[in-house]
Amino acid sequence: MNYFSKPLSFTILIGTFARALSVLTDYKSEAGDEDWIYVECRSVCEYVCYKPSPESHVDALSEHVDVINAIPWHSLSRQDLHQTPQSSKTEIDRALVSAASAGSGSDNLVPHARLKQRFRDYHKFGKSDPKLFTWSCVDHCKYSCMHHVENERKSVLPVRQFHGKWPFKRVFICQEILSSVYSLGNCLPYLIFVFSSAFWHIRPILRLLTFSFITVWIASTVFHCRDTDTTMMFDYYSVLFGGLMNVAASSDAIFFHTKPPSRWRKILFSFLVLIWVSLVSYMTFASFNFFMHTIATIIIGVSGTILWSIWYLLNRDSIRHAWMMAVGSISLFPLLIAFELNDFPPGELGLADAHSFWHLTSIPVAVVITTFLFREAQRDRQQKKA
């Protein structure tokens, strides 16, 4: 037993530490959201989409108080201006109107020029709304602004993230088409299991676990295809639920599987559901805290992995397929760490980033876990007959 338990514990420890480190040192900056061209363009988008104006009034945008006030002039310096390629410095409508920030001196003067020409360009994004399903005028305009900013910057500056995401190329209505397709690929093995005859022979807790995994991957498919507040909450909440059901199933396998139903089993399950309801309620009505969600997901995920590993150590001599769930759970950590710590933007096609490869490499893990569920269904059926 010692020959395996030590490396297993070491793997879990290193995986947990590295994943926690990746969260604490997360460099997925949303600096693109603060890019002055993007903020300026986004402000025009909101004005054009919410308050449509005739073409003859486009120039008036540069004088409109709402649009001007939405631009963070006091956070901009001459460095911002110098980062802009020469192509966007044409048709200067007025001289630079500068104002020094308090105590910043002459090196941080605020650019306030070329508005009319730029606003004419940004106005086109709002007017070119393709009216795609689920995409509003503002959504499409912000998407166009994002790529406009990257086209302006990419010759001299690295790609940055907007709203925590790389600037992907949209495919019809899908923002991250490959992550969405790969998420569906993770869901497929569980769907095959559900529609097989073996599914109805497996014990109820593993049936619920299967449905929770299906929900997780469907939510991921939808969220990566179309990022909205609703799809984001669906994705985040389903991940928490799937993790807690994994803890419930592994706990049941260790403590209750060979015993008659008891109140302790019900208490444990009720407690885990209460944790999920509490987290969801807080994130819905109090604060949608991304850091808290990540920490909770890590703790829940590591707990499930440890419990399945303990179950493996207790049953490896009597159950030949016991290794599958332990290996499936443990293998997710190095894959996640490899791509999350080595994040990279999408290439020239704008489709595949590190996160999409994480979803691709997790498909074999889904196959291993589903195979385990098939074997458990066979074992449960034999036990019922006996």
C-alpha positions as CSV (number, residue, x, y, z in Angstrom):
1,M,0.0,0.0,0.0
2,N,2.9,2.4,0.8
3,Y,4.3,2.2,-2.7
4,F,1.3,4.0,-4.1
5,S,-0.1,6.1,-1.3
6,K,3.0,8.4,-0.9
7,P,3.2,9.4,-4.6
8,L,-0.6,9.8,-4.6
9,S,-0.5,12.1,-1.6
10,F,2.4,14.0,-3.1
11,T,0.6,14.5,-6.4
12,I,-2.6,15.8,-4.7
13,L,-0.5,18.2,-2.6
14,I,1.5,19.6,-5.5
15,G,-1.6,19.8,-7.6
16,T,-3.5,21.7,-4.9
17,F,-0.6,24.1,-4.2
18,A,0.0,24.8,-7.9
19,R,-3.7,25.5,-8.6
20,A,-4.0,27.7,-5.6
21,L,-0.9,29.6,-6.7
22,S,-2.3,30.1,-10.2
23,V,-5.4,31.7,-8.6
24,L,-3.4,34.0,-6.3
25,T,-1.1,35.0,-9.2
26,D,-3.7,35.1,-11.8
27,Y,-2.5,37.4,-14.6
28,K,-5.7,37.3,-16.7
29,S,-5.7,41.1,-16.6
30,E,-8.7,43.1,-17.8
31,A,-6.4,45.9,-18.9
32,G,-8.0,45.9,-22.3
33,D,-11.2,47.2,-20.6
34,E,-9.3,50.3,-19.6
35,D,-7.7,50.9,-23.0
36,W,-8.6,54.5,-23.9
37,I,-9.5,53.7,-27.5
38,Y,-11.8,50.9,-26.3
39,V,-13.5,53.1,-23.6
40,E,-14.0,55.9,-26.1
41,C,-15.4,53.5,-28.7
42,R,-17.6,51.7,-26.2
43,S,-19.0,55.1,-25.0
44,V,-20.0,56.0,-28.6
45,C,-21.6,52.5,-29.0
46,E,-23.8,53.0,-26.0
47,Y,-24.8,56.5,-27.2
48,V,-25.5,55.3,-30.8
49,C,-27.4,52.2,-29.8
50,Y,-29.5,53.8,-27.1
51,K,-30.0,57.2,-28.6
52,P,-29.9,56.7,-32.4
53,S,-29.0,59.9,-34.2
54,P,-29.0,60.9,-37.9
55,E,-25.8,60.7,-39.9
56,S,-25.6,64.5,-40.0
57,H,-25.4,64.6,-36.2
58,V,-22.4,62.2,-35.8
59,D,-20.0,65.1,-35.3
60,A,-22.1,66.3,-32.4
61,L,-21.1,63.1,-30.5
62,S,-17.7,64.8,-29.9
63,E,-19.5,67.5,-28.0
64,H,-22.0,65.3,-26.2
65,V,-21.6,65.5,-22.4
66,D,-22.6,61.8,-21.7
67,V,-20.0,60.5,-24.2
68,I,-17.3,62.9,-23.1
69,N,-17.9,62.1,-19.4
70,A,-17.7,58.3,-20.0
71,I,-14.1,58.7,-21.3
72,P,-11.5,58.5,-18.5
73,W,-9.4,61.5,-19.6
74,H,-7.7,61.9,-16.3
75,S,-6.3,58.4,-16.4
76,L,-4.7,58.9,-19.9
77,S,-1.3,60.2,-20.5
78,R,0.8,61.1,-23.6
79,Q,2.0,57.6,-23.6
80,D,-1.4,56.4,-24.6
81,L,-1.3,58.8,-27.6
82,H,2.1,57.6,-28.6
83,Q,1.0,53.9,-28.5
84,T,-1.5,54.6,-31.3
85,P,-0.3,53.8,-34.8
86,Q,0.2,56.7,-37.2
87,S,-2.8,55.6,-39.2
88,S,-5.2,56.8,-36.5
89,K,-3.6,60.2,-36.0
90,T,-5.0,61.7,-39.2
91,E,-7.5,64.5,-39.5
92,I,-6.8,66.2,-36.2
93,D,-9.9,68.4,-35.6
94,R,-8.4,70.6,-32.9
95,A,-5.2,71.1,-31.0
96,L,-4.6,69.0,-27.9
97,V,-6.6,70.2,-25.0
98,S,-4.6,69.1,-22.0
99,A,-5.1,69.2,-18.3
100,A,-2.5,68.0,-15.8
101,S,-3.6,65.6,-13.2
102,A,-3.2,66.9,-9.6
103,G,0.5,66.8,-8.8
104,S,1.4,64.8,-11.9
105,G,3.3,67.5,-13.8
106,S,3.7,68.0,-17.5
107,D,4.5,64.4,-18.4
108,N,1.0,63.2,-17.8
109,L,-1.1,65.6,-19.9
110,V,-4.5,64.4,-21.0
111,P,-5.1,64.1,-24.7
112,H,-8.5,65.4,-25.8
113,A,-8.3,65.6,-29.6
114,R,-9.3,64.0,-32.9
115,L,-12.7,63.2,-31.4
116,K,-14.8,63.9,-34.5
117,Q,-12.9,61.6,-36.9
118,R,-12.7,58.8,-34.4
119,F,-16.3,59.1,-33.5
120,R,-17.3,58.9,-37.2
121,D,-15.4,55.6,-37.3
122,Y,-16.9,54.2,-34.1
123,H,-20.4,55.3,-35.2
124,K,-20.1,52.8,-38.1
125,F,-19.8,49.9,-35.6
126,G,-23.2,50.7,-34.1
127,K,-24.8,51.2,-37.4
128,S,-23.5,47.8,-38.8
129,D,-25.4,45.8,-36.2
130,P,-26.1,42.4,-37.9
131,K,-29.0,41.7,-35.5
132,L,-27.7,38.3,-34.5
133,F,-29.8,36.1,-32.2
134,T,-29.0,37.0,-28.5
135,W,-26.6,39.8,-29.7
136,S,-27.8,43.4,-29.0
137,C,-26.6,46.5,-30.8
138,V,-24.3,47.4,-27.9
139,D,-22.9,43.8,-27.7
140,H,-22.0,43.8,-31.4
141,C,-20.6,47.3,-31.2
142,K,-18.4,46.5,-28.2
143,Y,-17.2,43.3,-30.0
144,S,-16.3,45.5,-33.1
145,C,-14.6,48.0,-30.8
146,M,-12.5,45.3,-29.2
147,H,-11.2,44.1,-32.5
148,H,-10.7,47.6,-33.7
149,V,-8.5,48.3,-30.6
150,E,-6.4,45.1,-31.2
151,N,-5.9,46.0,-34.9
152,E,-4.7,49.4,-33.7
153,R,-2.3,47.9,-31.2
154,K,-1.1,44.6,-32.4
155,S,1.7,45.9,-34.5
156,V,3.5,47.3,-31.5
157,L,1.9,45.9,-28.4
158,P,0.9,42.4,-27.1
159,V,-2.7,41.2,-27.1
160,R,-4.7,42.1,-24.0
161,Q,-7.8,40.7,-22.5
162,F,-11.2,42.4,-22.5
163,H,-13.6,41.5,-19.6
164,G,-11.3,38.7,-18.7
165,K,-11.3,37.1,-22.1
166,W,-9.0,37.2,-25.1
167,P,-10.4,38.9,-28.3
168,F,-11.8,35.8,-30.0
169,K,-13.3,35.8,-33.5
170,R,-17.0,35.3,-33.4
171,V,-18.5,32.3,-35.4
172,F,-22.2,33.1,-36.0
173,I,-23.3,33.8,-32.4
174,C,-20.5,31.8,-30.7
175,Q,-17.7,33.8,-29.0
176,E,-15.5,30.9,-28.2
177,I,-16.5,28.3,-30.7
178,L,-13.8,25.7,-29.9
179,S,-14.2,25.8,-26.2
180,S,-17.9,25.4,-26.7
181,V,-17.4,22.4,-29.1
182,Y,-14.9,20.8,-26.7
183,S,-17.2,21.3,-23.8
184,L,-19.9,19.4,-25.7
185,G,-17.3,16.7,-26.4
186,N,-16.9,16.3,-22.6
187,C,-20.6,16.0,-22.2
188,L,-21.1,13.3,-24.9
189,P,-19.7,10.3,-22.9
190,Y,-22.1,11.0,-20.1
191,L,-25.1,11.4,-22.5
192,I,-24.2,8.0,-24.0
193,F,-24.2,6.5,-20.5
194,V,-27.6,8.0,-19.7
195,F,-29.2,6.6,-22.8
196,S,-27.7,3.1,-22.2
197,S,-29.5,0.3,-20.3
198,A,-26.7,0.3,-17.8
199,F,-27.7,3.7,-16.4
200,W,-30.9,2.3,-14.8
201,H,-28.9,-0.3,-12.8
202,I,-26.5,2.1,-11.1
203,R,-27.2,3.4,-7.6
204,P,-29.1,6.7,-7.4
205,I,-26.2,8.8,-6.1
206,L,-24.1,8.0,-9.1
207,R,-27.1,8.6,-11.3
208,L,-27.4,12.1,-9.8
209,L,-23.6,12.6,-10.2
210,T,-24.0,11.8,-14.0
211,F,-26.8,14.3,-14.4
212,S,-24.7,17.0,-12.5
213,F,-21.7,16.4,-14.9
214,I,-24.0,16.7,-17.9
215,T,-25.3,20.0,-16.5
216,V,-21.7,21.2,-15.9
217,W,-20.7,20.6,-19.5
218,I,-23.9,21.9,-21.1
219,A,-23.5,25.1,-19.0
220,S,-19.9,25.4,-20.2
221,T,-21.0,24.9,-23.8
222,V,-23.6,27.6,-23.5
223,F,-21.4,30.0,-21.6
224,H,-18.4,29.8,-24.0
225,C,-20.8,30.2,-26.9
226,R,-22.5,33.3,-25.5
227,D,-21.1,35.1,-22.5
228,T,-23.9,36.9,-20.7
229,D,-24.7,37.4,-17.0
230,T,-27.3,34.6,-17.1
231,T,-25.0,32.0,-18.9
232,M,-22.1,32.9,-16.6
233,M,-24.2,32.3,-13.5
234,F,-25.5,29.0,-15.0
235,D,-21.9,27.9,-15.6
236,Y,-20.5,28.9,-12.3
237,Y,-23.3,27.5,-10.2
238,S,-23.4,24.2,-12.0
239,V,-19.7,23.8,-11.4
240,L,-20.3,24.2,-7.7
241,F,-23.2,21.7,-7.8
242,G,-21.2,19.1,-9.8
243,G,-18.3,19.4,-7.4
244,L,-20.5,18.9,-4.3
245,M,-22.3,16.0,-5.9
246,N,-18.9,14.4,-6.6
247,V,-18.1,14.8,-2.8
248,A,-21.5,13.3,-2.0
249,A,-20.9,10.3,-4.3
250,S,-17.4,9.6,-3.1
251,S,-18.5,9.9,0.6
252,D,-21.4,7.6,-0.1
253,A,-19.0,5.1,-1.7
254,I,-16.7,5.1,1.3
255,F,-19.1,5.2,4.2
256,F,-22.6,4.1,3.1
257,H,-22.5,2.0,0.0
258,T,-22.5,-1.4,1.8
259,K,-24.8,-0.3,4.6
260,P,-28.6,0.1,4.7
261,P,-30.0,3.7,4.4
262,S,-29.3,5.8,7.4
263,R,-30.0,9.3,8.6
264,W,-26.3,10.1,8.5
265,R,-26.4,9.7,4.7
266,K,-29.4,12.1,4.5
267,I,-27.7,14.6,6.8
268,L,-24.5,14.6,4.7
269,F,-26.4,15.1,1.5
270,S,-28.6,17.8,3.0
271,F,-25.5,19.6,4.3
272,L,-23.9,19.6,0.9
273,V,-27.0,20.9,-0.8
274,L,-27.2,23.6,1.9
275,I,-23.7,24.7,1.1
276,W,-24.6,25.0,-2.6
277,V,-27.8,27.0,-1.8
278,S,-25.8,29.3,0.5
279,L,-23.1,30.0,-2.1
280,V,-25.6,30.6,-4.9
281,S,-27.7,32.8,-2.7
282,Y,-24.7,34.9,-1.7
283,M,-23.4,35.3,-5.2
284,T,-26.8,36.1,-6.6
285,F,-28.2,38.5,-4.0
286,A,-25.1,39.9,-2.2
287,S,-22.0,39.9,-4.4
288,F,-20.9,37.8,-7.4
289,N,-17.4,37.2,-5.9
290,F,-15.2,35.5,-8.5
291,F,-12.4,34.9,-6.0
292,M,-14.7,33.3,-3.5
293,H,-16.1,31.1,-6.2
294,T,-12.7,30.0,-7.3
295,I,-11.5,29.2,-3.8
296,A,-14.8,27.2,-3.1
297,T,-14.4,25.3,-6.4
298,I,-10.8,24.4,-5.5
299,I,-11.7,23.2,-2.0
300,I,-14.7,21.2,-3.2
301,G,-12.7,19.7,-6.2
302,V,-9.7,18.7,-4.0
303,S,-12.0,17.2,-1.4
304,G,-13.7,15.0,-4.0
305,T,-10.3,13.9,-5.4
306,I,-9.0,12.9,-2.0
307,L,-12.2,11.0,-1.1
308,W,-12.1,9.0,-4.4
309,S,-8.4,8.3,-3.8
310,I,-9.2,7.0,-0.4
311,W,-11.9,4.8,-1.8
312,Y,-9.5,3.4,-4.4
313,L,-6.9,2.5,-1.6
314,L,-9.7,0.7,0.3
315,N,-11.0,-1.2,-2.7
316,R,-8.2,-1.7,-5.1
317,D,-7.8,-5.4,-4.3
318,S,-11.5,-6.2,-4.6
319,I,-12.7,-3.9,-7.4
320,R,-10.6,-4.0,-10.6
321,H,-11.9,-0.7,-12.0
322,A,-11.5,1.3,-8.7
323,W,-8.4,3.1,-10.2
324,M,-10.5,4.8,-12.9
325,M,-12.3,7.4,-10.7
326,A,-9.2,8.2,-8.7
327,V,-7.0,8.6,-11.8
328,G,-9.8,10.6,-13.6
329,S,-10.1,13.0,-10.7
330,I,-6.3,13.4,-10.2
331,S,-5.5,13.8,-13.9
332,L,-7.7,16.9,-14.1
333,F,-5.3,18.9,-11.9
334,P,-2.1,18.7,-14.0
335,L,-4.1,19.4,-17.2
336,L,-5.8,22.4,-15.6
337,I,-2.5,23.7,-14.2
338,A,-0.6,23.2,-17.4
339,F,-3.0,25.4,-19.4
340,E,-4.1,27.9,-16.8
341,L,-0.5,28.7,-15.7
342,N,0.7,28.8,-19.3
343,D,-2.2,30.8,-20.7
344,F,-1.8,32.2,-24.2
345,P,-4.1,34.2,-26.6
346,P,-5.7,32.7,-29.7
347,G,-3.6,32.6,-32.8
348,E,-4.2,34.3,-36.2
349,L,-7.6,32.6,-36.6
350,G,-8.7,33.9,-33.2
351,L,-10.3,30.6,-32.2
352,A,-8.1,28.5,-29.9
353,D,-6.5,29.7,-26.7
354,A,-5.1,27.8,-23.7
355,H,-8.5,27.4,-22.1
356,S,-9.9,25.7,-25.2
357,F,-7.0,23.2,-25.1
358,W,-7.8,22.5,-21.4
359,H,-11.3,21.5,-22.5
360,L,-10.0,19.4,-25.3
361,T,-7.5,17.4,-23.1
362,S,-10.2,16.8,-20.5
363,I,-12.4,14.7,-23.0
364,P,-10.3,11.5,-22.3
365,V,-10.9,12.1,-18.6
366,A,-14.6,12.2,-19.2
367,V,-14.3,8.9,-21.1
368,V,-12.4,7.3,-18.2
369,I,-15.0,8.5,-15.6
370,T,-17.9,7.3,-17.8
371,T,-16.2,3.9,-18.2
372,F,-16.0,3.7,-14.4
373,L,-19.7,4.5,-14.2
374,F,-20.5,1.6,-16.7
375,R,-18.4,-0.8,-14.6
376,E,-20.1,0.3,-11.4
377,A,-23.5,-0.2,-13.0
378,Q,-22.5,-3.8,-13.8
379,R,-21.3,-4.3,-10.3
380,D,-24.5,-2.9,-8.8
381,R,-26.6,-5.1,-11.0
382,Q,-24.6,-8.2,-9.9
383,Q,-25.0,-7.3,-6.3
384,K,-28.8,-6.9,-6.7
385,K,-29.0,-10.3,-8.2
386,A,-26.9,-11.8,-5.5
